[in-house]
Each structure stands twice: as structure tokens, then as C-alpha cells.
């Protein structure tokens, strides 16, 4: 395993750990919204859940949606090598192959696998 791979794995692990709701096994909506640079109410739209649903961070629906967002960002770190760049890409970069939707929009629509497939293709050099 190369030094760069180890470094990226450590960066991703640290990022995911920073999102943990204190003293729980859950992703904190407040911490994820801070990492994404959005208000918690806007996180609801980004995650595809109603804003009132985020009031219960232990909810399996909330955690499932937040995990999907974290998976997409984590996978993007493999391409960008940088968490802020990966977050910027996730929120802002239109993906031509998916009607110019962003990864965030695709994940909110339940299309995490499409995002991960796209990133695998990029990583393997399939797209220009």
C-alpha cells in the first residue's frame, strides 16, 4: 500500500470520526452540516429527508441518509485527495452523465450507487 493511500485512508477515517454524535454510534446532523457548510435545515434537503426528521439523529432513516452522504464524500476523497475538495465536488460539480445533477442531488434521490460507480470510473480513468 502506497504512502498516499495510507494518508488518504487516515484522512477519511479522521473525517468520519469527526462526524460522530458524542457518546453515541451515530453521525451527528449538526457536525455533518458544519462540515458541509450548510445549516442543519438545509442538510435535510441535501439528505432527502424532512427537516423535522433530523431532530431524531438516532432514527435509522436519518442515519441511513447521512451514511450515504458520507460514503459519497469519502469515495470522492480517493479522487481529490482532499476533504474540502471532495465536499465541494459533492455539493457543486454537475455530472454530465446524470443530467448535470450534482452528487448531492443524486444521493438525495437515492442514487448513491450511481455516484460510487461514476467515481470508480473516474478513478480507473474511464472518463476524460
Secondary structure, 3 states (H helix, E strand, C coil): CCHHHHHHHHHHHHHHHHCECCCCCCECHHHHHHHHCCCHHHHHHHHCCCHHHHHCCCCHHHHHHHHHHHHHHHHHHHHHCCHHHHHHHHHHCCEHHHCCECHHHHHHCCCHHHHHHHHHHHHCCCCC
